[in-house]
Amino acid sequence: MKIITIALTILLAAPLAFAELSPITKIKRLYTYDNKALIEIEDQHANAIGCSSPKSGRYVVLNFDTTSGKEMYSAALSAFMADSKISIGFAKCQKWGATTLPTAYRVELIK
């Protein structure tokens, strides 16, 4: 039983093993679309997950098709309006036109 618990823990944590965080930064622009939002941050991140867009270091996608995506957008909007700093976590790329951009799995507001 102990081995099964350890194996499940490792498998569930695996997608975040390649996760990346943006630097602590501010939102420069916030774009909204039909079913998603695009955040442009002031300070570029390294794009270690390898998304193909040349703008991957500055842009992060938020999807509105989940409750958590809508909640992250709400947090991002409040940070943008308050001119607060944020950090965005992303672990995968999403198709954006002919290229791909990072997709957020978390938005952290920093005081």
PyMOL commands that set and color helices and strands:
alter all, ss='L'
color gray80, all
select helices_A, chain A and resi 2-17+67-82
alter helices_A, ss='H'
color red, helices_A
select strands_A, chain A and resi 20-21+25-32+36-41+59-63+85-96+99-110
alter strands_A, ss='S'
color yellow, strands_A
deselect
rebuild
show_as cartoon
